[in-house]
Amino acid sequence: FPTRRSSDLKMLSTSSVNVNRKFRRTLILFPGSLGDLVCALPALESLSRMGAEKITIAARGEALELCSLFSFVEGTISLEGRLFSQLFLNPRQISKETREFFLSFSAVFSWFAHNQGQVTENLLSLSLRQLRAFPFFIGQEECHAVSYYLRCVNEETLRCPSLRLSKETLQGEELFLRQHQWEEFSHMLILHPGSGGRKKRWEAEGFRKVAQWWKKKRDGKTLILLGPAEEKEFTEWRAVGEVVVNLSLSQVSALLGRAALYLGNDSGVSH
C-alpha cells in the first residue's frame, strides 16, 4: 500500500453523513489476525459509542472467534465466504444474495482489500447508504496500530484495548477453571512459548529459567499454553509446568485473567 499521512486518510463515502449519526445496522470488514483485531478494538468500541448499532463483524480465523466475545457485537460472519469473494468480481457477476446482504446494512466500515480498486468500487455500489473504507495498517504510518485505527474513526484519544466479556462468557470461564482446579491459584505464571513465526520465538531455555525462578521465589504454579503449531512440543514442555493445548479464546481469557504473571512472544495471545 502507498504510504499515507494521517491528513490523507480520506474516508470513501456515498454520502456526507457524519460518523456520529445513528446507524441502524453496521457491518465491519476487518481482515487482520488476532493481534491486529486487538489493536483495532478501541476503534471498534468507539464506533459503538458513536451510534453504530447492531454491529456485525466479518473477520477470519481466531479473530472471528474473538469477535464473538465482544459485548457490543450482535453477529459475526467469516470474511472468507462467498459473499466477500464476490467483491473481486465484475459488478455484473455479483449475485442477488450478495447485493441483498450489503443493502441490509445502514453503514459499512471496511479495512478489507483497500488496494484492490474493484473491491472498493463494488463496496461503493453495494453500500448505497454509507461506506467508509481505509487501508489496513501495515506500518505505513509512524504510529502505533491502535492510534491508526482510532484516527480512521475520527477518534484522537489513545486508549489501551480492554476485553469486556459478557456475563455468560465469564460464567463459562469460572466453570472451566473449577473443572481444572485452577481457580485456587493466586500465584500462577502463564507461558506462551509459541508464535506465528519461528523467528519471533524466544529460546525455550529462557522460558525454562523464568519458570524455575517463579517456583523458587513464589512457590507458584506454571502453566504453558500451546497452540496448534506447538502440539508436537507437548512432551518437551511437560518438564517445565502443566501444559494445555488448543484452548478456545474464551478459555485462554479465563486463564489470563487469573494469572499473576504472563510471558510470551509476539503473538495474538500476547497482544
N, C-alpha and C positions, 0 to 999 in steps of 0.2 A: 504494500500500500504506500502511496506517496506520503511523505511527512507533512503533517498539518499543524499549524499553530492553533491555540485554543480559540483565537478570534476567527479562524477559518472554519470552525466546526459548525457548519451550516446545517440546519435540520430541513430535510426534504419534507414538504407537507402539501397536501392537496387543498389546504385551507389555511387561514391565518389564525386559527383557534389557539388561544393561549393554553399552556400546559396545565394551568390551574383550573380549567373548566372541567366539570364533572363528565366522566366517560362512563356510559352505561356498561359496556363490556370492553375489556382491554386485552389485547394479545401482545405478548413479548416474545421476540425471537432472539435466543441467545445461544450461539454455537460453541461456547468455551467449555473447558474442562471443569472439574470440581473446584479447583483452586481459583480459576477465573471467575466462576459464579460467586464464590465467597467475596471476592474483591468487588463484584458488581452489586452485592446485596444492599449496601446503603443507598445506592441509586434506585434500586427497585422498590425499597421501602419508601423512598421519597415520593415515587410515583403514586403509591398507595395513599400517602398522606395528602398529596396534592389533589386528589379526587378521582384517581383511576379506580374503577370498581370492577368486581367480578373478573379478577385477573386470571388469565390463562398463560402459562409459560411453556414455550416449545424449546426443548433442550435435548441433550444427548447423555447416554450412559449414566455415570454416578451423579452428574449434575442434575439430570432429570429426577433421580431418586431424591436428591436433596431438596429440590423444588417442592416436593410433596409435603415436606416438613414445615414450610413457611406458613405462618398463620394467615397471612394476607392473600394467599393464593387459593383460588377456587378450583382450578383444574390444571392438569399438565398433559402434554402431548409430545410424542417423540418427533424431534426435528428431522429424523431420518426417514420419515414416512413419505408416502406418495404425494400428499398434499403440498409438501415443501419442495420435493424434487421437481415438481411441475413448474416451479418458479423459474427454472432454467430454460424452459421451452419457449417456442414462438407463442405469442398470445393466443393465436387461433387454435393451438393444440391443448390449451388448458381446459380441463373438464368442468362441467357444470357443478359437480360436487365441490371442487376446489374454489370456484367462484363464490358459491353459496357460503362456504366456510368462512372466507375472509370477509364477505359482506355482512356476516352476523356480528362483527365487532365494530364498536364505535371508534376505536383507535388502535393503531398498530405501532409498536416501538421495536425497531429491528437493528441488531448488530450483525446480521447474517448476510454473508456474501456481498458486502457493500462494494467490493471491487468488480463485481460482475454486473455490467450495465444492464443486461437483460433482466436480471433478478430485480434490480431497482425499478426498472420500467414496469415490470409486472406488478410489483408491490404497489406502485403508484396507481395503476389502473384498477387493481383489485381492492385497494383500501380507499374507497371513494370519500370517506368522511374525514379521516385523519391519519397521516403517516409521518412518522419521524424516524429517519434512518441514519445510522452512524457507522464509521469504520470500527471494526473490532480492534481492541487495544493489543498491539504487539510491540510496544515500546517506541512508537513513532513520536511520542512527545516526552519531554524530560519532566515527568511527574510520576507519581505512584498510580497504579491502575485504579485504585479506589477513587482518587481525585479525578481521574479522567472520566470515569463513568458518571460521577456526580455532576461534572460540568456538562455532560451530554443532556442532563435533565434540568439544567439551569439552577443547580444547587452548588453553592460555593463553600458551605461549611463542611469541613472534612470530619468524617465520623468513622470510628472503628466498626467493622462488621460485628454483629451480635446475633446469634441464633436464638430466636424466641419460639420455643416449641409449644405445641398445643398441649392442653391438659391430658388428652387421650394419649399422646405420644409420651409424655412424662410418666404417666401411669404404667405404660408398657415397658418403659425403661426400668422403673423400680422393680417390676416383676422379673425382668431379665437379670438384674443384679442379684436379687434374692435367690433365684434359681441356681446361680453360680456361686452363691455365698461370698459375694464381693462387696456387699453394701456395708460390711463392718469395718473395712479397711480405710482408715483415715490417712495412712502413710503409704500411698500407692504411687509408684513410678510407672509410667507408661512409655514404652519404647516402640517406635515405629521405624524400623531399620530399612524399609523399602522405599522405592520411588519409581517414577515412570521411566527414568533413565539411569543406567549404571553409573554414569559419570557424576550424578547428583548424590550418590550414596557415600556416606562416611564409612570408614573401615569398621568391620564388625568388632575388632578388638577395642575400639573406642567405646562402643555401646556396652561391651562386657565390663570394662573398667568402671563405667558410671554405675552399672548395676551392683558391682561389688562395693563401691563406695556407699551406695544407698542402703544396702543391707547392713554394712558396718556402722554407719553413722546414725541411721534412723531405725534400724531393725525393721525396715519396710518391705512391702511386697512389690515385686517387679512383674509387670505384665507386658508381653510382647505382642503387638498387633502385626499380623502378616496378611498381605493381600494376595490375590490370585498369582501375581508374578513371583511371590516368595514361598509358595506352598512347598516346594522341594527342600526348603531350608528348615522345615519344621524340626527335624531331629537336632540340627545344629543349635537352634535357639532354645531347646528344652533345657540345656545345661545352664542357661542364663536366668530363666524365670518361667513362669507359666505362659504358654503360648496359646493364642486364639487366632483362628483363621477365618477369613471371609465373612466377617460380621456385616450386618446391614449398617447403613449410616446412622440409623436411629440407635442401634446398639453401641456403635462407636461413640456417639454423642453422650450416651449414658455413662460410659467409662471415662471419657474426657472430663465430664462434669464432676466426677468424683476424684480425679487424680490430684495429688499434691504437686506432682512434677511431671512434665512431658518432655520428651526428647525425640526429634525426628528429622528427616531430611526435607529437602524442598519437594513437597508433595501436596496433594489436595487435602489430606488429613491434617498436615501441619498448618496449612492456611486456615 
